[in-house]
Amino acid sequence: MIKQALLAAGIFSTLPAYAGLKSITAGYDFIDYSGNHGTRNVAYAEMVANVDRSTLLLNISQGKRDYETERFNATRGQGAVWYKWNNWLTTRTGIAFADNTPVFARQDFRQDINLNLLPKSVFSTGYRYTKYYDDAEVNAWQGGIGLYVGQLIANYRYTHYDSSHTGGSYSNMISFRLKDSRGDGYTQLWLSRGTGAYIYDWSPETLSGSMKSISLQRIQPLTAQLNLGLTAGKRWYDTPTNEYSGLQFAAQISWKF
């Protein structure tokens, strides 16, 4: 994992010379779980750049997960490429690797396809393979639709999960993004419900059960180049062994080029 982190850092430092750098972001994400379920802390740095007809994202994250009397640390490197094939087809390919701990998924690969077949709408479908701590493997298939109405963007996504540990599960997610009438600021709300525990967190109790979440994010421009992002949310877990919740707070600062 150290070699992967060094390679990603090298790409971060050299890419601006070969691509159109769009933004650099630094952020922090904290979740406090109820009872004795501990906390999760993640700090990250992220870069987005344009390369010909592609948009490239690179991210390096450092995380810590406290669970009862145990503490885990991990580093994750991930990247994603959006490619616009034509006016109606865009794809997203993402891959990530992390240390073998409960902080992050060990391996994560996803392929999404977005289709602009009708005005002011986009249809999406995709596949995702994730391998977690303790060799838990999850295959996920998703489909959804996004609608653009003035300053509002509404999205719905359904995901089916097939886990090597617990079999089939699902999740439903809707989101609403309201763009400011002026500038690049916006406010976004996410609502999610289902039985797919792996979209949230790994721990022995969240391998099965029902989960729901709500989160609200505000991206506020401070200057023409500088944006501040703040997120607050809550997650509820109802599992065969326990019921608990997680309270989330996150902040990020982005510089646009």
C-alpha positions as CSV (number, residue, x, y, z in Angstrom):
1,M,0.0,0.0,0.0
2,I,2.9,2.4,0.6
3,K,4.0,1.9,-3.0
4,Q,0.5,2.7,-4.2
5,A,0.3,5.8,-2.1
6,L,3.7,7.0,-3.4
7,L,2.6,6.4,-7.0
8,A,-0.6,8.3,-6.5
9,A,1.4,11.2,-4.9
10,G,3.7,11.2,-7.9
11,I,0.7,11.5,-10.3
12,F,-0.7,14.3,-8.2
13,S,2.6,16.3,-8.6
14,T,3.1,15.7,-12.3
15,L,-0.4,15.7,-13.8
16,P,-0.8,19.5,-13.8
17,A,2.0,19.8,-16.3
18,Y,0.1,17.6,-18.8
19,A,-3.6,18.3,-18.1
20,G,-6.0,21.1,-17.5
21,L,-6.2,21.2,-13.7
22,K,-9.8,22.1,-12.5
23,S,-9.7,21.9,-8.7
24,I,-7.8,20.7,-5.7
25,T,-9.8,19.8,-2.5
26,A,-8.8,18.9,1.0
27,G,-11.4,17.5,3.4
28,Y,-12.3,15.8,6.7
29,D,-15.1,13.4,7.4
30,F,-16.1,12.3,10.9
31,I,-18.8,9.8,12.1
32,D,-19.6,9.2,15.7
33,Y,-21.5,5.9,16.3
34,S,-23.8,5.5,19.3
35,G,-23.2,3.0,22.1
36,N,-19.8,1.3,22.0
37,H,-19.6,1.3,18.1
38,G,-16.8,3.9,18.1
39,T,-15.9,6.5,15.6
40,R,-14.6,6.8,12.0
41,N,-12.2,9.6,10.9
42,V,-11.1,10.2,7.3
43,A,-8.9,13.0,6.0
44,Y,-8.3,13.3,2.2
45,A,-6.8,15.3,-0.6
46,E,-8.4,15.2,-4.1
47,M,-7.6,16.6,-7.5
48,V,-9.8,16.9,-10.6
49,A,-8.3,17.6,-14.1
50,N,-9.4,17.6,-17.7
51,V,-7.5,15.5,-20.2
52,D,-8.8,15.8,-23.8
53,R,-12.4,14.5,-23.6
54,S,-12.0,13.0,-20.2
55,T,-12.3,14.3,-16.6
56,L,-9.8,12.6,-14.2
57,L,-10.2,12.4,-10.4
58,L,-7.4,11.3,-8.0
59,N,-7.9,10.9,-4.3
60,I,-5.6,9.9,-1.4
61,S,-7.3,9.3,2.0
62,Q,-6.1,8.4,5.5
63,G,-8.6,6.9,7.8
64,K,-9.0,5.6,11.4
65,R,-11.8,3.4,12.7
66,D,-12.3,2.8,16.5
67,Y,-14.5,-0.1,17.3
68,E,-15.0,-1.1,21.0
69,T,-11.4,-1.8,22.2
70,E,-9.8,-2.0,18.7
71,R,-8.3,0.7,16.6
72,F,-7.6,0.4,12.8
73,N,-5.7,2.7,10.5
74,A,-5.5,2.6,6.7
75,T,-4.5,4.5,3.6
76,R,-6.6,4.5,0.4
77,G,-5.7,5.6,-3.1
78,Q,-8.4,5.9,-5.7
79,G,-9.0,7.3,-9.1
80,A,-11.9,7.8,-11.6
81,V,-12.2,8.7,-15.2
82,W,-15.3,10.2,-16.9
83,Y,-15.2,10.0,-20.7
84,K,-17.7,11.7,-23.0
85,W,-18.0,9.5,-26.1
86,N,-20.6,11.7,-27.7
87,N,-23.5,13.9,-26.9
88,W,-25.6,11.1,-25.4
89,L,-23.1,8.6,-23.9
90,T,-20.7,9.2,-21.0
91,T,-18.9,6.5,-18.9
92,R,-17.3,6.5,-15.5
93,T,-14.6,4.1,-14.5
94,G,-13.3,4.0,-11.0
95,I,-10.8,1.9,-9.0
96,A,-9.5,2.1,-5.5
97,F,-7.1,0.1,-3.2
98,A,-6.6,0.3,0.5
99,D,-5.0,-1.5,3.4
100,N,-6.7,-4.7,4.7
101,T,-8.6,-3.2,7.6
102,P,-12.2,-2.3,8.4
103,V,-11.6,1.4,7.6
104,F,-12.0,1.2,3.8
105,A,-12.8,-1.5,1.3
106,R,-9.6,-3.3,0.3
107,Q,-10.5,-3.3,-3.4
108,D,-13.2,-1.3,-5.3
109,F,-13.9,-1.3,-9.0
110,R,-16.9,0.3,-10.7
111,Q,-18.2,1.0,-14.2
112,D,-21.1,3.3,-14.8
113,I,-22.9,4.2,-18.1
114,N,-24.9,7.5,-18.4
115,L,-27.3,8.0,-21.3
116,N,-28.7,11.3,-22.3
117,L,-31.6,10.0,-24.4
118,L,-34.3,12.6,-23.5
119,P,-34.1,16.3,-23.0
120,K,-33.2,17.4,-19.4
121,S,-32.8,13.8,-18.2
122,V,-30.0,11.2,-17.8
123,F,-30.4,7.4,-17.4
124,S,-27.7,5.5,-15.6
125,T,-26.7,1.9,-15.1
126,G,-23.6,0.3,-13.7
127,Y,-21.7,-2.5,-11.9
128,R,-19.5,-2.4,-8.9
129,Y,-17.2,-5.0,-7.3
130,T,-16.0,-4.4,-3.7
131,K,-13.8,-6.6,-1.5
132,Y,-13.9,-5.7,2.2
133,Y,-12.0,-6.7,5.3
134,D,-12.4,-10.4,6.3
135,D,-12.7,-11.3,2.5
136,A,-16.3,-10.2,2.3
137,E,-17.0,-9.7,-1.5
138,V,-19.9,-7.7,-2.8
139,N,-21.2,-7.4,-6.4
140,A,-23.6,-4.6,-7.0
141,W,-25.8,-3.6,-9.9
142,Q,-27.5,-0.2,-10.1
143,G,-29.9,1.8,-12.3
144,G,-31.3,5.2,-12.0
145,I,-32.5,8.4,-13.5
146,G,-31.7,12.1,-13.1
147,L,-34.0,15.0,-14.0
148,Y,-33.1,18.7,-14.6
149,V,-35.8,21.2,-13.8
150,G,-34.5,24.8,-13.8
151,Q,-32.0,25.1,-10.9
152,L,-33.1,21.8,-9.4
153,I,-31.4,18.4,-10.2
154,A,-33.3,15.3,-8.8
155,N,-31.9,11.8,-8.9
156,Y,-33.1,8.3,-8.0
157,R,-31.0,5.2,-7.9
158,Y,-31.8,1.6,-7.0
159,T,-28.9,-0.8,-6.2
160,H,-29.0,-4.6,-5.8
161,Y,-26.2,-6.2,-3.8
162,D,-25.0,-9.8,-3.8
163,S,-22.7,-10.5,-0.8
164,S,-20.5,-13.5,-0.2
165,H,-21.4,-13.3,3.5
166,T,-25.1,-12.5,3.5
167,G,-26.6,-13.0,0.0
168,G,-28.9,-10.5,-1.6
169,S,-29.8,-7.0,-0.4
170,Y,-30.8,-3.6,-1.8
171,S,-30.9,0.1,-1.4
172,N,-32.9,3.1,-2.6
173,M,-31.4,6.5,-2.8
174,I,-32.9,9.9,-3.9
175,S,-31.2,13.2,-3.9
176,F,-32.1,16.8,-4.7
177,R,-29.6,19.5,-5.6
178,L,-30.7,23.1,-5.7
179,K,-28.2,25.4,-7.5
180,D,-27.8,29.0,-6.6
181,S,-29.3,31.4,-9.1
182,R,-25.9,33.1,-9.3
183,G,-22.4,31.5,-8.9
184,D,-21.4,27.9,-8.3
185,G,-22.9,27.4,-4.9
186,Y,-25.6,24.7,-4.3
187,T,-27.4,22.8,-1.5
188,Q,-27.9,19.0,-1.8
189,L,-30.0,16.6,0.2
190,W,-29.6,12.7,0.2
191,L,-32.2,10.2,1.5
192,S,-31.4,6.5,1.5
193,R,-33.1,3.3,2.7
194,G,-32.6,-0.4,2.2
195,T,-30.8,-3.5,3.4
196,G,-27.4,-3.0,1.7
197,A,-25.2,-2.4,4.7
198,Y,-22.0,-2.1,2.6
199,I,-22.9,1.3,1.2
200,Y,-22.3,2.7,4.7
201,D,-19.7,1.0,6.8
202,W,-18.1,-2.3,7.6
203,S,-18.5,-3.9,11.1
204,P,-19.5,-7.3,12.2
205,E,-23.1,-6.2,13.0
206,T,-23.8,-4.4,9.7
207,L,-23.4,-7.4,7.5
208,S,-27.2,-7.7,7.4
209,G,-30.3,-5.7,8.5
210,S,-32.0,-2.5,7.5
211,M,-30.4,0.9,7.1
212,K,-31.5,4.4,6.4
213,S,-29.7,7.7,6.2
214,I,-30.2,11.4,5.6
215,S,-27.5,14.0,4.8
216,L,-27.4,17.7,3.8
217,Q,-24.5,19.4,2.1
218,R,-23.9,23.1,1.4
219,I,-21.2,24.2,-1.1
220,Q,-20.6,27.9,-0.5
221,P,-18.3,30.0,-2.7
222,L,-16.1,32.2,-0.6
223,T,-14.3,33.9,-3.6
224,A,-14.3,33.3,-7.3
225,Q,-11.8,30.4,-6.8
226,L,-12.4,29.2,-3.3
227,N,-15.3,27.0,-2.1
228,L,-16.3,25.8,1.3
229,G,-18.3,22.6,1.8
230,L,-20.1,21.5,4.9
231,T,-22.1,18.3,5.4
232,A,-24.2,17.0,8.3
233,G,-26.1,13.7,8.3
234,K,-27.3,10.7,10.3
235,R,-27.5,7.0,9.7
236,W,-29.6,4.4,11.4
237,Y,-28.8,0.7,11.6
238,D,-31.3,-2.0,12.6
239,T,-29.4,-5.4,12.6
240,P,-30.2,-8.8,13.9
241,T,-27.9,-8.2,16.9
242,N,-28.2,-4.5,17.7
243,E,-29.7,-1.1,16.8
244,Y,-27.5,2.0,16.7
245,S,-26.9,5.1,14.7
246,G,-24.1,7.3,13.4
247,L,-23.9,11.1,13.4
248,Q,-21.8,12.5,10.5
249,F,-20.0,15.8,10.1
250,A,-17.8,16.7,7.2
251,A,-16.0,19.8,5.8
252,Q,-14.0,20.5,2.7
253,I,-12.2,23.4,1.1
254,S,-11.7,23.5,-2.7
255,W,-9.6,25.8,-4.9
256,K,-10.7,26.1,-8.6
257,F,-8.4,26.9,-11.4
